[in-house]
Amino acid sequence: MIVRVQSLPARSYFAEHSHSWNQLVYAISGALTVNADGRSVVISPEQAVWLPAGTKHSVGSLMGAEFRSLWVADDASQGMTSGTTVIHVSPLLRTLIVEAASLRSDDRHYAARVIALILDQLRRATPISAALPWPTHPGLLALCETLYADPANPRHAERWGREIGMSPRTLTRHFEREVGMSLRAWRQRLRLFKAIELLGSDLPITEIALRLGYSSASAFIFMFRSEMRISPLQHRRNLGHAASGATSSRHRSGPQDASHRSR
């Protein structure tokens, strides 16, 4: 397994390509846009995309991300999904990936144990459908990028249609065909997605609510609890626990390497 560590600036993209190894596309912070198998999704640090060897794909970040990519050899991927899949990244798997990126080459036995745990976690990972689907039509792509940067934007379908040269009915039909859900449902998922992203910062809950377009913190908290089954503050505490564990691991292991190989 190889761990690739890279900071992606805003609006940076890797052109379509493929690998002879399987790949887990993941970011410990920020969001990634992944295009593969005719689908385009945006994933948060709670999600990753598994790409089987040979899958043509492109990866980028609209706002910037801390990229942690795992390349897994075929003989180590037995028991894992055989198709392109979005998976849930548990706090344990996230911590293990951060740890693997900081391993030193002089501790092979410990590295082997960490990597074995990562592979076990990948075999146990839960496929999910909670990633944010993304369009490819230029007009719809511009719409989604604008809303991603400003989820509180109040423009409705009729005004969006005028701006990108579509009637509201045509926009609605094209959007549902490309994305698989209505614009209204997509905006709701976007708000949840951005909430998860913003909770990784130190912004107050009220500020996050206003940035997402909610009139009050209580309305935002109700939405978040309904979707995630925990409060925004509890989610932030969970992120803090994972981050503190990752930081202590880096202090034990020394500076991060660009990659780590284990066979």
N, C-alpha and C positions, 0 to 999 in steps of 0.2 A: 504494500500500500504506500502511496505517495500523498503527502499533505502539501498542498500549494497555498501559500499565504500571500495575499495581495490586497492593497488598498485601491479601490476603484473610485476615481473622481466622478463627479456628477456628469451625466450624459456621456459616459464611456461605454463602449460596446466591443465585444469580440465578434468578429464576422462569423458566419456559419462555417462550421468545421465538424470533425468527428475524431474520436480516439480509438485506439485498438484496445484500450482498457475501459472498464465501466467507470462511471463518474457520479459522485454525489455533489451536486451544486448547492452551495450553502453560504450564508453570510451571518457572522455573529452579531452584526449590527447593520442597520440600513436595510434596503430592499433590493432584490434582484429581479430583472425581467428575463424570463427564460422562454425561448421559442424552440419547440421540438415537436415532431410528428403532427404538424399542421395546427398546433395549439400554441397560444401565448399566454403565460401566466406571470403574475408578480407574486413573489414569496417574501414573507417576513422571517425574522430569526427563529420563529417557532415552526418553520417549514423548510423543507429541502426538496430538491428534485433528483430522483434516481434516473440516470441515463444509461441504458445497456450499451456495451461496446458497439461501435459502429453507428450509433444514432447521430444523425446530422442535427446540429443545434447551434444556437447563438445565445449569448448571455450579455447582459448589460445592466446598468443602474441609472435610473433617472435622476436620483438625488445624491448618489454616492453610497458606498457600502464597504464593509470590511469582509473581503471574500476569503472563504476557507473552502477549498475544493479538495475532495478526496478522490484519488484514482485507485481503483481496486482491480487487481488481476482476476481473470476468469476463475482460476483455481481457488481463489479466496471468496468468491461470490456465491458459492453453492448455498441453496436455501433462501436466497434473496429473490425479489420479484424479477421476472424476465422481461417486463415492459417498462416504458417510461411512466413513472409514478411520482406523484407528490406525496411526501410522507410527513408525519408529525415528528418534530425533533424534541425529545424530552429534555428536561434540565440535565439529566445524567449524560445523554448523548452529546449535548452542547458542551458540557464541561470536559468530556473526554476528547472532543475534537480540538478544543482550545489547548488541552494538555498535550495532545499529539503534535500540535504545531510548535510546541516549545521544547520538545525532547532533544536531548543531546546524543550525539553518536557514540559516546563512550559508555552508555548504559543500555546495552542491547536487550538484556533480560527484562528490565522494566518496560522498555519500549515495546517489546513483544507482547507483554501482558496488557498494556494499554490498547494496542492495536487489536488484540484478540477480543477485548471487551467492546470496542467499536464495531467490529464485524458481527458480534453477537447481537448488539443493539440494532444494527441494520437489518438483521434477520427478523427481529421482533417488532420492527417499526410498523406503525399503523398507517395504511394509506388513507388519505383524506381528500376532501373536495372543497376545502375552505380557502384555497389559494384564490387570489384575485384574478379572474380571467381578463385578458387584454385583447383589444381588437388589432387588426392589421390595416384596415382601410385608413388612408391618410387623414380624412376628415374626422373619423371617429377616434383615431389615435390622438389627434390634436385635442379633441374634446376631453378624452380621458387624462391626458397629460396635464391639461389645465385644471381639472377637478382634483387630480392627485396633488398638485401644488397648492390648491386652495379648495379644500373640501366644503367650505362654507359658501362657495360661489352659488348665488341664488338663481342663476339662469335656468329656464325650463326648456323643454324639448322644442317648443315653437321658435324661441330665440336662437337656440343652438342650430336648428335647421336652417334658419336664415343665414347664419354665419358660415356654415359649411356647404350651402347650396342644396339643401334637401328640404322637402316638406316634412312636417312633424311625423306624418304617417310613414313616409319612406325611411326617415331616421330611425323610428321605432322598430320597423321591420328589419332593417339592416343591422341594427345594434343587437337585437335578439338573436338573429341568425349567426352573427360572428361571435358573440359573447356567451350566448346561452341563457340569458336572463334579461329582464327589462332594465331600462336605464335607472328606474327608481330603485329596483332591488340591488343593482350594481352600486349605486351611490350609498346605499345602506351598508353593503359589505365593505366599500371603500372606507367609510367612517370607522368601522370596527378595525379594519386593517391599519389605518393611520393612528387610531387610538393606541393600538399595541406598539406601534413604532414610537409614538410620542411619549408613552409611559416609560420608555427607556431613557428619557431625559429627566432633568430636574424641574421641568415646568409644573406649576401648580395645576391641580385638577380643574379648577375653574377656567384657567387659561386654555387648557386642552379642550374643554367643552366648547368654548367660544370659537376656537380655531376650527373645530369640526362642524360648526354651524348650529350647535344646540343653544337654546335660549338660557339655559341654566345648568349648573353642575349636577343638580338632581336628575334632570332629564338624561344627561349623559351617563350618569351612574346606573340609572335604571336600564338603559339600553345595554350597557356593558355587562351588567350582572345577568340580564336575560340571556345574552349570547354566550358568555364565558363561564357562568355559574359562580364567579367570584367577583369581588369588587375591584375597581381600578387600583385602589391602594394595596390590596392584597397581591394583585398581579405585580405591581411595582416592587413589593417586598420580595416576591419570588425571584424577580430579575436581579435584585440586589444580592440575594444569597448566592445565585449562580455566578454573578460577576466577582464577588469576594472570593469564592472558591477558585475561580480561574486566575485571579490575581495572585493568590497565595501559591498556586501551582507554578506560575511564571517565576516567582521569587525563589522557589526551590530549584527550578530547572535551569535558570539563567536566561539569557536573551534568546528570542525566537530565531529559528533557522528558516530559510526560505522553503525548505521541504525536508521531509523525513522518509526514508525508505526502510522497509523491513521485509524480509523474505523468510 
